[in-house]
């Protein structure tokens, strides 16, 4: 690859981007306008609205059913609240409250304790869902607390008891937080979300125009037939997106930095010990670089795959939505950056931003955040290059994907579009229906979920489109030797996958409640052991394999064998709705898909799946027995030394399996002709 040609493409794209006034405005000009308006406008608006709400006050219907000196004290104290107007409670008060002419109602009653001491009840009726209701109850609570202290002191004085007797605790708050942390906790919750969303929006504008936009303008063909190699074109366009994304990040951080300093100096916060260190913003810029490059690669892949700008925008919406949800992690209470969360994209940046703003970050978290994002970045770039070098993707034309055309051409149905629609429907069914079935009865619920929600829809859909079950689901015979090799692959693979889970547990410990639920799933009191094996191992081995390796795999096979293996494995891992086991299940899904593809038969992956689940169940059932406990387990975990024989056995068995099926290595079938 000639890097100079890539630079020529890069310069060309940069020149065109800078000619686009909309890009310049959204990337460079808007951030300088946005942050001052955000800070000044938000602060002034919130202050003004709070003051306005207090000035409006409230009308409160009041009834005193006791009329004693104590209730007189309460009423007098309530009347000290500014802008509160009290009216007598009448028969019309309930109607007035409903029509919002009265904002709250207070009824004073009394009762006698067993010791003969009168207790005064204050019944407050109000709507706490409104800002006015929250303001009312806050002011009433403070007033009533004062009234209670006055009444209590008066009672003690009447009995000749010193009021000091009620002072049993002297609470002194020693707040060790600094002004920096207090401000950082507020800004760190809001600004990461805003900054990440601006980053996504800025990168999507550029990426969408570079490929999908050129397809619409019919200029991409001219670039393709030039002397530049496609990889050089991809690199040039990728550098363009990265450049504008980084410009967007830098401009946003600079504008944010000076806006915060300006607001702080005007409000006197600098004198209170609040500082905005430049090194903190440099750290944030350093952490945002890999995120910007990741978004650049992902959005460029979407632009390459899309036929036009409209389609690209539709594909970008889920990316923006997911980014928005992940960026909101900074809003969640008691949600702090740790080694586990530092590996999750977007969340790690959001929480790192919050930690930097509070001057409470760790270098390990910074390195993990940058490193994990760079790994994903490399994967995304690889996908972009593969897509750009695929003629059928780069210049794909509109296809009639209507349901009417599905029965005529089965290949129209087995596309990523219909695959994702089916998968989302299945996922929603599992979440809303399957979870309820399993809550009623874990054993019956699992059976019903596997048969009714996982297996049955596959059979029904294949019947409707009149597809050949044997061909689509790969219900093919295979070499009997495979069933002798698969146990070695399944057992050694299961051990290694389990150890991956143990490593995750070391970095990000599993909650105790989660472990109890997992243990309950494996035990199932009241069932015989063979029944548990049937539910946990055999049934999922059949139903889940037919759905994922048989049915869902078909929707992605035209994108390439390994693309289908990876995508089906990702969907398989997500389908388990278990973030703690996502990586182990992902690895298992890839192994099962490879076994199926290599052998050309789904029976092989079914057997391996059942063995994997069966091994996990065996370890759980017999963990306390002498043999298993001594040879396999160490504090409820597999002994790490097992990794050595497991790797050796897995390597040898995979080689043997590959050799046995070398002649029968199935090329991914294209169903479009069937």
Order of alpha helices (4+ residues) and beta strands (2+ residues): alpha-alpha-alpha-beta-alpha-beta-alpha-beta-beta-alpha-alpha-alpha-alpha-alpha-alpha-alpha-alpha-alpha-alpha-alpha-alpha-alpha-alpha-alpha-alpha-alpha-alpha-alpha-alpha-alpha-alpha-alpha-alpha-alpha-alpha-beta-beta-alpha
